[in-house]
Amino acid sequence: MKRILITIVLSLLSITGHIYIAHSEGSEKWYLMSRQGECAEIKSLKRKIPDIEGIEDPESFSKLMKEKGHEVITNEPKELMGKAVEVSVPSEGLSLMFVAESVCKGFIDKQ
């Protein structure tokens, strides 16, 4: 599953023709990437997690889930270091791919 997601993300990056720097710029906005490669606002998790307000990146999401007592597993794909973080919360059935705005840029502009 992880390899499929990484392959999709890398394919999308090559399709858009952008070259990405390995380190995130800290101020970049984060999104959720679906298995189909579409990007969505983090707030789209609100129906599953009602108190998602103020969550803007994978770190704050992980912190919230840990504070609620859930086990959180994070993985940062080497190929996208600083641009993508996979966050799993097994007890909630969540496996999310957070990606930086630069990864989603081509998709966001089309919306």
Buried (B, 14 or more C-beta within 10 A) or exposed (E): EEEEBBEBBBEBBEEBEEEBEEEBEEEBEBBBBBEEBBBBEBEEBEEEBEEBEEBEBBBBBBEBBEEEEBEBEEBBBEBBBBBBBBBBBEEBEBBBBBBBBBBBBBBEEEE
